[in-house]
Amino acid sequence: MFFIVLLVVLVFQIQADKLIQIQALWRHGARTPIYCNWNCMYFKSHEMLEGYLTPTGMRQHYVLGQWMREKYIVKNKLLSETFNASEITIYATDVNRTIMSAMSNFQGMYSNNGPIVPNVEESFLKPPNPNANPDADIGKDAIKYKIQVLPIHMRAALTDIQLRAYGSPQCAQAARFQIENQHTELVKNVSMKAHDTIIEFCNEMNIDPNNFTIFNLSEYMDTFYSSIYNDYPMPTNLKKETYDKADATYSLTIALKLYQTWKQISTQSAPFFDQFFEFTEQALSKDENKKSFKYVVYSAHDVTVQLIASALNITSAECMAQVYLGQEVQNKNCIYTYPGFASNIIWELWQEDTTNEPYFKILYNGTEINLCNKNSTKCMYKELKEIIQAQKGDFQKDCDIEIDPIVEYRVPVWMTTLTIIFILMIVGFCFYGIYLYKQIRQDKTLLSQNM
């Protein structure tokens, strides 16, 4: 009986589908505040209004990295036990908190597993500076405690359309999109329900409720989240009941502000998916000369996660508002929670054992979700790509990005003529100067001979 069970297990392992690649998009970990509202002077005086990653945020991503290690190194054996730069590529927005989140994440994934130095002369392991010596107990570790360093790629903020397409510098129409979104019927309905909550909130916080909108409320809630996660002071007059009501409103304000229409979603997500499918096609290519990665990372922001989740149709401003308003939710796969610190989307690219056909599984915060508008967590690669390509907007056109034309400049004839005359005059003066110099030398020679 034992041998039969063993045989079944071996056959199952041999015939199991193969994991080819993973791509992960995540939000940075907990940070300091970015809005000057509650407790602003304190945060300003301590230079904390820059959204810096905090120790809490570092720990969040360190633990996420450990989770990734268990799943994709230990269990699925997709990646090597030690960091291999040929397997992994990491992108981050050009912001400290996303860069440091990626670093924290990979310390968790490869903790105490860094490289050791080769058996070379001790002098080769030191810089040329005098008296520069390592710690006595460093041993063979390249860096003490076997810390693993890693390369992180960034684009300049103004040109990062893959991870920051929601901004005005990247998409010229982004500001107009946001202004239009604040006056839609959906925002009016949400604002009407949130009216009493806003009044209660303003009274308890001693704020003038006039012209105070759900978007102002979301900025305060953003500060409160930073305070709660990092043990900063919270307002003593704010009741828990009021906070919870405000929090429910806060959950959908990003989607309402940035991504209400399908055009906004499809346009601003297009550059990300262009890069995404470029990596998947490289992984599926049979060309051995074409470089491919097993793990692609995008370390970004809550608005990035919300945008891509909306493009995958696993959430939307509409379905989140339906949940908030107590209406029937049309999208049964709707994720109606806000993408909090370290929230993540993971794409797993698999290959079927029997047909060799590739397919996707997607995890949102570690849980598999239904894909391709079906009641299934499995979606064939071609099908998902066709869906994304069919809905993809034209980023350059829809964002009104102007490409500077190549202009052929021609120098006017008069300018060319004057330039030639000027050059000839300079040459003439040079020859005349040489002539005068020779004459003076000749006169001096004759004078000396006569004397």
Secondary structure, 3 states (H helix, E strand, C coil): CHHHHHHHHHHHHHCCCEEEEEEEEEECCCECCCCCCCCHHHHHHCCCCCCCECHHHHHHHHHHHHHHHHHHHHHCCCCCCCCCCCCEEEEECCCHHHHHHHHHHHHHHCCCCCCECCCCCHHHHCCCCCCCCCCCCCCCECCHHHCCCCCCEECCHHHCCCCCCCCCCCCCCHHHHHHHHCCCHHHHHHHHHHHHHHHHHHHHHCCCCCCCCHHHHHHHHHHHHHHHHHCCCCCCCCCHHHHHHHHHHHHHHHHHHHCCCHHHHHHHHHHHHHHHHHHHHHHHCCCCCCCCCCEEEEEECHHHHHHHHHHCCCCCHHHHHHHHHCCCCCCCCCCCCCCCCCCEEEEEEEECCCCCCEEEEEEECCEECCCCCCCCCCEEHHHHHHHHHHHCCCHHHHCCCCCCCCCCCCCCHHHHHHHHHHHHHHHHHHHHHHHHHHHHHHHHHHHHHHC
